[in-house]
Amino acid sequence: MSHSTAGKTLLALALSALLPAGAAMAANNKDTLIYCSEASPESFNPQIASSGPSFVASSQTLYNRLINFDPKTNTPVPSLATSWTISPDGKTYTFTLRQGVKFNSNKYFKPTRDFNADDVIFSVMRQKDENHPYHKVSQGNYEYFTDVGLDKLIKDVKKIDDYHVQFELTEPNAAFLADWGMDFASILSAEYADEMMKKGTPEYVDTWPIGTGPYVLQQYKVDSLIRYIANPNYWDGEVPTKHLIFSITPNVETRLAKLQTNECQIIPAPSPVQFDVIKNNKDLTLHSVDALNVGYLAFNTEKKPFDNVLVRQALNYATDKKAIVNAVFMGSGTVAKSPLPPNMLGYSKDLPGYGYDLEKAKALLKQAGLEKGAEVTLWSMPVQRPYNPNSRRIAEMIQSDWAKVGIKAKITTYEWGEYLSGMRKGEHDSALFGWMSDNGDPDNFADVLLGCDSIKTGSNAARWCDKGYDGLVKQAKLTSDPAKRAKLYQQAQEIFYQQAPWIALANGKTFFATRSNVTGYSVSLMGSDFSKAKLN
């Protein structure tokens, strides 16, 4: 999924031309807010990106979607759609679109009309239709769209009039509405796309983005900075801070240092070991958000010895999850036992989970014929996430635990793009991974991460297919009654517990830190919202 460095450099050179050569980072004043981003974006089109930093830099600053999520209840609320209706059979969704929404402009394009139904249809069909003129532009890999199954679920999308769009589905799907608040569902300009296609430069739609969001892209210097300017016509009210700058700072210690010296005013994902430093500085504020996520170790169930359920159960018992959470999360997480996060519809509070029990682990390994042990590889993520703030440390603790029952694990790691790619292809024996909710719906975990179809898309890192489990989560997707859905997910979690395709490790909170004079910036299920952020 990751763009090549060469591709990113060309994009950066092109975008740098938007400002005079040598333009320096703006001096810190109340008109300028600086955010220390974790990484360069893969793309400025969220349809073809897959990483958090890419979404923060694109969908969460430049674009809007049909719906948003209420930050307290994680339920769908209006955005570019003001309302919607669902047919009694659950297979037809009709969206009423917001009127008077302006698209941004750049040096190549000035819109002649407001946002309308054509833009929704373009944004859907580019991803769905392999024969669409834009489908293969910029390599045309729409991971999220296919991971959640929209390529097969959407039978048709049609324009009723400029401000009404209708989706016909092949079957009912209780998660469908929530999908339209996800990053990949950002609405692009069909008019811009038509104009760039006529000019022979369709890739500009992805590299010179045009959206309806709170900010407009001005400049991008790869691995250095991204510069935005406030959208003067933003439909959701005035954007209080005129200039937004992303200072790309991959190192977690450097991010905190820049926050301390006021070189940036917001940082994502501080390490738990930094919490006390932030709390003890009167000029800084540490913020936490209850998140919907799960960190886990996936066993590749297609490979020996993890094709044997007894081995998977044994290593669940052999892993001291409480010790890992205490040592690594430092109060920022809790021990997990399910693929669903607590607070999510269908989460089973009564699921037993696996306690730390070396004797049980040894007995199960003996039963599996592995009393003499085995050698395996354990992949460790090269990035920090709320569900895994220190992957190397977690990997080492698991390695130490498994050694006590004769399983020798060799820890390996790769660059993040390679890691994701290799895991999707099933090259690992076991791998640390995790998931953050995109849309607040349990299907986004239960099916996307463990469904049989998700082996093909690559999001099922365990490569585990259990027909009983799969049938239950597919039935839950077709069920609109929340109580009935919850019961189906609870039954599916019982099978997950028995079959142990993962070691469910932790549910983590999302943390960010700001200078104390920052107000209005928020982080929720949809990620970062800069539209109300300002310096006081």
N, C-alpha and C positions, 0 to 999 in steps of 0.2 A: 504493500500500500504506500510505503514511504516514497516520496519523490526522490530522485537522485540529487546529489549535491549540485551537479551541473544544472539540473532543471531549476533548483531553488535559486542558484546564482543568477540565471537568466531572468527569472521572475523578479529578483531583487534589483537587478540593473534596470529593468523596465520600469519598476515602480519608483526607483530613485529619481527617475527623470521627472516625476511629478513635482518635485521641489527643486529650487536652484541647487546647483552642485555645491557640495560642502556645507549644506545646511546643518547646523549643529543642534544637538538636543536642547529643547527650549529650557530657559532658566526656570527654576521652580517659582511659580507664583500661583495665585488663586485661580487663574485661568487654565492652569496646566496640572494634570494629574498623571503621575508616573506609576506604572504597574510593573513589577519585576516578574516577567513571565518565565516559566520553567524551560521552554524550548521554542525553537522556530516552528511555525506552522508547516504542515505538509502541503497545504493548499489553502486558498481563500474561498474555496467552494466546499461547504460542509457536506455536500452529497458524496464527494469522493475522498473525504478525509476520514480518519478513524481515531485520532488521538485527542485527549482532553485539551492540550494547548492549542491545537488547530481549531477546535470548536470555540474556545474562549476568544481567539483572534478573528473568528469569522462569524459564525452563526449568532454568537452572543453579543456582538458589537455592530455588525453590518446588516443583519437580516432580522426578519420576524417570521413566525409560523402561523398557521391557522388558529391554533390555540396556544395558551400558556398554562402554567400550573400555579394554583394557589399555593404560596410558600408554606402555609400552615397545614393545609389538609392534603396537599399533593394531588388535588383533583383538577380536572380540566376547567379552564375559564376562558372567556373570549380574548382573542388577539386580532389577527387579520380577519377571522370569522367572528361575527357578532352573535350568532346563534346557529343551532343545528337541530335537525329532526332525524329520527331513526324510524324506519318502517317497522310494523309489527313483527315481521319475520326476521328482523335484524340484519337484512342484507342490502338495504339502501340507506345511505347517509346523504342528506342534503344540507349544505352549508350556505348560510347567508353571509355575504362578504361585506366588510367595512367599506364605506364610500369615502372619497376624498383623501385617500392615502397616496402620498407622493413618493415616487422613486427618486433616488439620488442621481447625480450625474457625474461624469468625468470628462477628461479632455477629448474622448472619442465619442461620447454619447450624451445627448440631452433628451430626456423623455418628452413625448408629445401628449401623453395621456396618464391618468392615474392608474393605480393597481386595479386589476379586474380578474375575471374568471380565466382569461387567456393565460395569465401568469401562473395560476394554480395548475392548469392543465399542462403547460410546458414543464413545470417543475416536477410533476408526476411522470409524465410520459417520457421525458429524457431518461429517467431511471428504469422505467418499466419496459419500454419498447425497443428491442434490439435493432429495429430498422429506423428508429428516430434519427434524424440527421445529427443530433448532438450526442447520441448514446455513446459513441466511441471517442468523442473529443476528450483530450487529457487522459487517455488510457481507459476511460469508461469503466471503472470498477466501483460498483455501488454496494459496498459491503453491508452497510446497515440496512438498506432497503431490502436486500435479499435475506439477510440474517433474520429479520422479523417476518419474512414470508410475504411481503406485499407484492412481489413480482407475480406470485401465483394467486394471492387472495383477491386483488383488484381485477374484476372482470372488465369494467369499463369506467371511464370518467368522462362526464359530458357537461357542456356549458348549457344551462337552461336560459340564462341571460347574463348580462355583464356582471351581475352581483349575486348569482346563484350557481353553485356547482354541485353536481350529483355523482356520487360514487356507487357503483353496483359491485357487490362482492360475490364471490363464488359460494360462500357460506357465512353464517353469522360469526362474528369475532368480537369478543368482549373487550379486547385490548385495542381495537382499531382506532377509536377516538383518541386515546392517549398517544398513539403513534404519531399523530399530527402535531404534537408538541416537541418531538425529538429533533435534534440538530439537523439530521439529514433532510427533514421536512421543511427546511427554510425555503421561502418563496423567492425565486429569481425572476428577472424581467424578461418576458417573452419578446417584447419589442426590441430590447437590447440584443437578445440572441439573434433575432431575424436580421438586424442591421449588421452585426458582426459576421454572420454567415455570408451575407451579400458582399461584404468587403474582403472576404477570404481570410478573416482572422477570428474564427469561432473560439479559439482558446482564450481570447481576451475576457470572455464571460467568466472564466475561472481565475484569471490572473489580474484583471482590473475590475474587481467586483462591483456590482450595482445592486443595492438592496433597498429596503424601506426602513432599516434600523436606526438606532439613535446616533450612530457615527458613520462617517465616510472615510474610506482609506485614502491617505495622502502619500505615504512613502513606506517602503520596506527595504531595510538593509539586512541581508541574511545573517543570522546568528548575532545580530547587533540590536536593531531597533525596528519597531513598527510605529508609524505616526498616523493618528486619526484626527479629524476635525468634526465638531458637533454638526449634526444634521439640522439646518435651520428650519426645516419644515416637518419636524418629527410629529407624527399623528398623535402620539401619546403625551404631548406636552413638551415644554421647553427643556432642552438638555442643559443643565446648569454649568457644566465645565466645558469650555470651548475646545481645549486641546487635551487629547488622551495619548499617552506614549507608553508603549510596551518596551521595557528595557530587558532584552533576552538574557537571562542569568540562570544557567542550568544548575550551578552549584548552590546547595542549600545554605552553606555558611556565608557565601558571598551575598546571597539575597538578604539575609538578616543584617549583615554589615551595611548594606546599602540602605536598608530601612532605618537603621540606627543613625546614619549620617544624613538622612533626609534626601538621599539620591533617588529613592522611590518612596511612595507613600502607602503602597499596598503590596503584600507578598502572599502568594498561595503556599499551602502545605509546609509550614514550618515543621521541623523535626521535634518530636516530643522532648528531646534533651534541651531544646531551646525555650521551652515554655516558661520556665522560671526567669530566664533572662528577660523575656518580653514582659512578663507580669511585673517585674521589679523596676521597669523603666517607665517613669511617669509620662514620657512622650509617646509611648506605644500602647496598643490595646490588642489583646489576643481574643479572637472570636471563635466560637465553635457552633457547629450546626449538626443536629441529629441527621445522619445520612441513611440512605437505604443502600447498603452495600454488603458484600461478603468477600472475605479473603480466604483462599483455599489452596490445598495441594491436590492437583488432579493426577490420578494414576492413569497411565495409558493402558486401558483394559484390553487393548489388542496385542499387547506385548507381554511376554513372560517376565517376571513371575506375577504381574498384576492382572493377568487374565483369570487368576484364581481368587475367588471371593474371600477365601480363608486368609490369604496373604493381605488383602486389603483391610479386612477386619483387624487382623493382627497388628498392622502398622498404625491403625487408628488408636488401638489400645496402647501402643508403644510410644505415642507422641504426647508429651506433656504440654497440652494446650494452655493450661493455666499459667505455667511457667513462662511460656512464650509471650502471652498477652501481658503478664506483669513486667517482663524484662524489656519488651520492645515497644509496647503501646503506652506504658507509663500513665495509665488512667484515661487514655484516649480511645480505648476499645474494650469490648467484652468478648468472652469465648462464644464461638458459634457452634451450632449443631445441625443446622439445616441449610439447604440452598437458598431458602427465603430469609430475608432479614426480619428480625422482630418488628412489630408495628406495621407489617404488611398483611393485606388480606390473605387469609389462608395459612398463615404461619402456625405451626403446631407447637404449642407450649408444652405439650405432654411427650414430645419426642425424647426418648431416653438419652441419646448422645452417647459418646464413648468416653468413659473415665480413663485415667492413666493407670494401667494395670499390666506390668511387665510379665507377670506369671501367665496371665490370660494370653498375652501376645506370644509368648514362647510356646504355649500349648497349641495354639492355632497354627503356628509355623511348623511345629512338629507334625501336626495332622496333615498339613499341606506338603509334607515331605521336604521341608527346608530347615530341619534342625541344624544342618551344617552351615546355614546362611546362604547369602547370595550377594552379587555385586550389581548395582544399578546406578544410573545417573539421575541427578536431581537438578533440574534447571532453576536458576535463581534470577528473578526479574532485575533489570538494570536501572529501574526507576522506582521512585517513592510514590505511594498512593495512600489515601486514608485507610484502606483495608490492609495495607502492608507498608508501614513507614520505614522498614529496614529489611529488605528481602535477604540480604547476605547474612545478617544476624539470625533471622528465622531459619534459613537454610542450614546454618551451622548448628543450631540447636536441634533441628530435626535429625541432622546427620549424627550428632552425638547420641540422641535418643535411640535411633535405629541400630547403632553400633552395639548397644547393650543387648539386643536380641539377635545379633549376628548378621544384620543387613548392612553391608558397606555401601554408602552412597557417595558417589563422586560429584561434587558441586561444579556445575558449568554455567556460564552466562554468555550472552550475546548482546550486540547492539539491539535496541528496542524493536526496530523494524524487522530485523532478522529473527528475533525471539518470537514475535507474533506470527511471522510467516512460517517458521519451523514448527511451531506448535499447531497451527492450523493444518499443516500437512501430517502431523502425527509423528514427528521425528524424535520426540522426547520419550523417556521412560516414565518420569514423573516431573511435574512442573508446578512452580508456585504461580498463581494467577489470582484474579479476583474480578469483581464486577460491581459497577455503580449503576443504580437504576437510571434509565433514560426516561421512563414515563410513569413510574409509580405503580405499574401493573405487575402482578405476580408472574404472568406469562413471560415477561421480560427476563426472568430468572429461570423459572421451572422448565420452560420449553427451549428458550434460546440457548441455555447452558447445558442442558441434559437431554433434550429431545433427540429422537433417532435422526430426524432430518438435519439437525444441527451438526452432525458428523460431516455431512457433505459440505455445508457452508463453512465449517471450521471452527465454529464458536463452542462446540462440545469438546473441550480439551481432554476429557476422559475417554472420548471415543466409545462411549457406553450406550448401548441400545437395549433397553428392557421393554418388551412389548406391553407389559402390565402398566408400568410407569407411564410410558408414552401414551397409551390409550386414555389414562386418567387426565393427563395435562391437556391432551387434545380435546377431550370432552369438556374440560373446564373452560377452554377458550370459546366453545360454542354456547356456553351457558351464561345468560345475562343476570340470573338471580345470584346476588353476592353470597348468600348463605350456602346455596348449593355449590357454588364455585369453591368456597372455602373448604367445604367437606371433601371435595375431590382432590384439592391440593394437599390436604392433611393425609389422605390415603396414599397419595403419591410419595409423600415424605417418609412414610413407613417403609416403602420399598427402597427408597434412597438409603435409609438407615441400615436396612438388612444387607443391601448389595454393596454399600460403601465405595462408590466410584471415586469419592474425594475423601480427604481429611478436611472437613469444614473447620477453619481456624478461628476467624475473628470477624466481628462487625465493628468497623471503626467510625469515629466521628470525623467530620470534615472541619479542619482548622484553617484559619487565615489570620494574618496580622496586619494592622494598619497603624499609621501615625494617628495619634489621639485626636487630631483636628479634622480627620476624614469622617464625613457623615453621608448617609444615603446609599453607600455601596452595600450590596447584599449578595449572598451565595445561597442558592436553593437547589431543588431538584434539577432545574434547567441550567444550573451553572452560575456564572458571574453576571450580575446586572450592574452595568456602569451608568445606566440612563439617568439615575438620580444622584450620582456620586458627586461630592464637591468638597473643597477645602474651606474650612472656616477660619 
